[in-house]
Amino acid sequence: EVNVGERDVYLGTMVAAAEMIECGVTTFADHYFFMDEAARAVVDSGLRANLGSAFFSTQGDDGLADSVAFAERWSGAAGGRITTCIAPHAPYTVNDQHLRRAADEARRLGVKVHLHASEDIAQARSSITSRGLTPIQVLDETGVLDAGTIIAHGNGIVDDDIPVLARYRDRVGVTHGPKGYFKFALGPITPIAALRAAGVPVGYCTDGVASNNTMDILESMRVAAITQKQIAGDATYFNAGMALDIAGPGSAAVLGQRGALGELTVGAHADVILVDLDGFHCQPVHDVAAALVYSVQPSDVRTTIVGGR
């Protein structure tokens, strides 16, 4: 990764954007490095995105300053298609002082904090052992949750974390990308049932192709649906309607954009996808929702419209 440069990030983001368009994605969230180039790719591709410039405490104060400057520079760009965030990498790579300052800057700018937290249970246990707090509790103490947070993965969220997150359910959400978790033999995985019961939004992610291989969010939805049934031991749980709700309003809520994205309603952005169910693998269509969750492939997405274009 030390060999990745600005042009690589632009080209990589453009290829990712093309694949996401083919998969019916209108909006994505990402934090990485050389994010001016990623933002330029969003401008050129026509997609909608929430972007942040990731930083580590090993960079000193400069990393945070660069993240804040990026968030200010690109907020509202591309005709409003780009929103921004402050992006500390994780509570185990960013110290409490920088987390507090990141939260303060996010509140000042009216943006969220996007970071990895409790990615797996080993991280949670390590944090409890070293400092007596789970990563989620660290985010609470440093004001990150209060500022509003996109939490990547959350496989290590434990029972004691749920009421903490519930206090911030109006501004905190968790992303879930199960394919990568199983590929890396992680376990347990994001406690979706407990989070949703507490009113905490959950959305789908791919975590990028380095871990997920594809940007196929339809696959993420399908794997989430079947694995949640298996975990619950209940074939009626996580039905097609719930799977689609997380794909639309749920994922929008994680980004703080419920009502603007993920649903076809008056006043929402004109972000629409057209899906062809005529393929043999979708026939016969007894239930459109079930076909979308269990049968549709990216090749069935004929058109992706963002902001009416």
C-alpha positions in Angstrom: 0.0 0.0 0.0 3.0 2.3 0.5 3.3 2.2 -3.3 -0.2 3.6 -3.9 -0.1 7.2 -5.3 -2.5 9.9 -6.4 -3.0 8.6 -9.9 -3.7 5.1 -8.5 -6.4 6.4 -6.3 -8.1 8.3 -9.1 -8.0 5.3 -11.5 -9.0 2.9 -8.8 -11.9 5.0 -7.8 -13.0 5.4 -11.4 -13.0 1.6 -11.9 -14.8 1.2 -8.6 -17.4 3.8 -9.6 -18.0 2.0 -12.9 -18.6 -1.3 -11.2 -20.8 0.4 -8.6 -22.9 2.0 -11.3 -23.3 -1.4 -12.9 -24.4 -2.8 -9.6 -27.0 -0.1 -9.1 -25.2 1.9 -6.4 -26.0 5.6 -6.5 -24.2 6.6 -3.3 -21.1 5.4 -1.5 -19.0 6.4 1.6 -15.3 6.1 1.6 -12.3 7.3 3.5 -8.7 6.7 2.3 -5.7 8.7 1.2 -5.2 11.1 -1.7 -8.9 11.9 -1.4 -8.8 14.9 -3.6 -8.3 12.4 -6.4 -11.1 10.2 -5.2 -13.3 13.3 -5.1 -12.3 14.2 -8.7 -13.4 10.7 -9.7 -16.7 11.2 -8.1 -17.1 14.5 -10.1 -16.2 12.7 -13.3 -18.3 9.5 -12.7 -21.5 11.3 -11.7 -22.0 9.2 -8.5 -22.9 10.6 -5.1 -20.5 10.1 -2.2 -19.6 10.9 1.3 -15.8 11.2 1.5 -13.1 11.7 4.2 -9.4 11.9 4.3 -8.1 9.2 6.7 -5.5 9.9 9.2 -3.4 8.2 12.0 -2.0 9.8 15.1 1.5 8.8 13.9 1.1 11.7 11.5 0.9 14.1 14.5 -1.5 17.1 14.2 -1.0 17.3 10.4 -3.2 14.3 9.7 -6.2 15.8 11.5 -5.6 19.2 9.9 -5.5 17.6 6.4 -8.7 15.7 7.1 -10.5 18.9 8.3 -9.2 20.8 5.3 -10.4 18.2 2.9 -13.8 18.1 4.5 -14.1 21.9 4.2 -12.7 22.0 0.6 -15.1 19.4 -0.9 -18.3 19.8 1.1 -21.2 20.4 -1.3 -19.0 20.0 -4.4 -20.2 18.4 -7.6 -23.5 20.2 -7.4 -24.1 18.8 -3.9 -23.3 15.2 -4.8 -20.2 15.2 -2.5 -20.7 15.4 1.2 -17.7 15.0 3.6 -16.7 13.6 7.0 -13.7 13.7 9.4 -11.9 10.4 9.1 -9.7 9.2 12.0 -8.7 5.6 11.0 -9.7 3.8 14.2 -9.6 4.2 18.1 -6.6 1.9 18.1 -4.6 4.0 15.6 -5.8 7.5 16.7 -5.3 8.6 20.3 -8.0 10.1 22.5 -6.8 13.7 22.0 -7.1 13.5 18.2 -10.5 11.7 18.5 -11.8 14.5 20.7 -10.5 17.1 18.3 -12.0 15.2 15.3 -15.4 15.2 17.0 -15.1 18.9 17.7 -14.3 19.7 14.1 -17.1 17.4 12.9 -19.6 19.3 15.1 -18.2 22.7 13.8 -18.6 21.7 10.2 -21.8 19.8 10.6 -20.4 16.5 9.3 -20.0 13.0 10.6 -16.9 11.1 11.8 -16.2 8.0 9.7 -14.0 5.4 11.2 -13.4 1.7 11.9 -14.4 0.6 15.4 -14.8 -2.8 17.0 -14.0 -4.4 13.6 -13.7 -7.8 15.3 -14.1 -9.2 18.8 -10.3 -9.4 19.2 -10.1 -5.6 19.0 -12.8 -5.2 21.6 -11.1 -7.7 23.9 -7.8 -6.0 23.4 -9.3 -2.6 24.2 -11.0 -3.9 27.4 -7.7 -5.5 28.5 -5.6 -2.5 27.9 -7.8 0.3 29.1 -11.0 -1.2 30.6 -13.2 0.2 27.8 -14.6 -1.2 24.6 -13.8 0.7 21.4 -17.4 1.9 21.4 -17.1 3.2 24.9 -13.9 5.1 23.8 -15.9 6.8 21.1 -18.5 7.7 23.7 -15.9 9.2 26.1 -14.2 11.2 23.4 -17.4 12.7 22.0 -17.2 10.9 18.6 -20.6 9.3 19.0 -22.1 12.6 20.0 -20.8 14.3 16.9 -22.4 11.7 14.7 -20.6 8.6 13.4 -20.4 6.1 10.5 -19.0 3.0 12.2 -17.3 0.6 9.8 -18.1 -3.1 10.5 -18.8 -3.3 14.3 -18.3 -7.1 14.4 -16.8 -6.7 17.9 -19.8 -4.7 19.3 -20.7 -6.4 22.6 -23.9 -6.3 24.6 -22.8 -3.5 26.8 -22.2 -1.3 23.7 -25.8 -1.5 22.5 -27.4 0.9 25.1 -24.4 3.3 24.5 -25.1 3.4 20.8 -28.8 3.6 21.4 -28.3 7.0 23.0 -27.0 8.3 19.7 -29.4 6.4 17.4 -30.3 9.7 15.7 -26.8 10.3 14.5 -24.8 7.0 14.6 -25.0 4.1 12.2 -23.1 0.8 11.5 -22.1 -0.7 8.2 -22.1 -4.4 7.5 -20.2 -6.3 4.7 -20.4 -10.0 5.6 -18.6 -11.4 2.6 -15.2 -10.1 3.8 -15.9 -11.1 7.4 -16.4 -14.7 6.4 -13.5 -14.6 4.0 -11.2 -13.6 6.9 -12.9 -16.1 9.2 -14.1 -13.4 11.6 -16.7 -14.2 14.2 -19.0 -13.2 15.6 -20.3 -10.6 13.1 -22.2 -7.3 13.4 -25.1 -7.8 15.8 -27.7 -6.5 13.4 -30.8 -7.7 15.3 -29.7 -6.0 18.6 -28.7 -2.8 16.8 -32.0 -2.5 14.9 -34.0 -3.4 18.0 -32.2 -0.4 19.7 -33.1 1.8 16.8 -29.5 2.1 15.6 -29.4 2.3 11.7 -27.5 -0.5 9.9 -26.4 -0.2 6.2 -24.6 -2.5 3.8 -20.9 -2.1 2.7 -18.4 -3.9 0.6 -15.3 -2.6 2.4 -13.6 -2.3 -1.0 -12.2 -4.9 -3.4 -9.0 -5.5 -1.4 -11.1 -7.6 1.0 -14.4 -8.1 -0.8 -13.1 -8.7 -4.3 -16.1 -7.0 -5.9 -18.2 -3.9 -5.4 -21.4 -6.0 -5.7 -23.7 -4.6 -3.0 -26.4 -6.9 -4.2 -24.2 -9.8 -3.0 -23.6 -8.1 0.3 -27.4 -7.8 0.8 -27.9 -11.5 -0.2 -25.2 -12.8 2.1 -26.4 -10.7 5.0 -30.0 -12.0 4.5 -29.1 -15.7 4.5 -26.5 -15.5 7.3 -28.8 -13.5 9.6 -31.4 -16.2 9.2 -28.8 -18.9 10.1 -27.6 -16.9 13.1 -31.2 -16.4 14.4 -32.1 -20.0 13.6 -35.2 -18.7 12.1 -36.0 -18.8 8.3 -38.7 -16.2 8.7 -36.3 -13.6 10.1 -34.6 -11.0 7.9 -37.2 -11.3 5.2 -36.8 -9.7 1.8 -38.5 -6.5 2.9 -36.1 -6.1 5.8 -33.1 -6.8 3.5 -34.3 -4.1 1.1 -35.1 -1.6 3.9 -31.4 -1.8 5.0 -30.3 -1.4 1.4 -32.4 1.8 1.0 -33.6 3.8 4.1 -31.2 2.0 6.4 -28.1 2.8 4.5 -29.3 6.3 3.9 -29.8 6.8 7.7 -26.2 5.6 8.3 -25.1 8.5 6.2 -27.5 10.9 7.9 -29.5 11.2 4.8 -32.8 9.4 5.6 -35.6 10.8 3.5 -33.2 12.2 0.9 -31.7 8.9 -0.3 -32.8 5.2 -0.6 -36.5 5.7 -1.2 -38.8 6.9 -4.0 -40.6 9.8 -2.2 -41.5 13.4 -3.0 -38.6 15.6 -2.0 -35.9 12.9 -2.1 -33.0 13.0 -4.6 -33.8 11.7 -8.0 -31.6 8.6 -7.5 -33.3 5.6 -9.2 -32.2 2.3 -10.6 -34.0 0.3 -13.3 -33.8 -3.5 -12.8 -34.8 -6.1 -15.5 -36.4 -9.2 -14.0 -36.8 -10.9 -17.4 -33.8 -13.1 -17.0 -34.3 -16.9 -16.6 -32.7 -16.8 -13.2 -35.4 -14.4 -12.0 -38.3 -16.3 -13.5 -41.0 -16.9 -12.5 -41.4 -13.7 -10.4 -43.7 -14.7 -7.5 -42.4 -11.9 -5.2 -40.5 -8.9 -6.6 -38.8 -8.2 -3.3 -37.5 -11.8 -3.0 -36.3 -11.6 -6.6 -34.4 -8.5 -5.9 -32.7 -10.0 -2.8 -32.1 -13.6 -3.9 -32.0 -13.7 -7.7 -31.0 -10.4 -9.3 -27.4 -10.0 -10.6 -25.5 -6.8 -11.4 -26.1 -7.5 -15.1 -29.8 -7.1 -14.5 -29.3 -3.4 -13.5 -30.0 -1.7 -16.8 -29.9 2.0 -15.7 -28.5 3.9 -12.7 -29.7 7.4 -12.3 -28.1 9.9 -9.9 -29.7 13.3 -9.4 -31.9 12.8 -12.5 -28.8 12.1 -14.7 
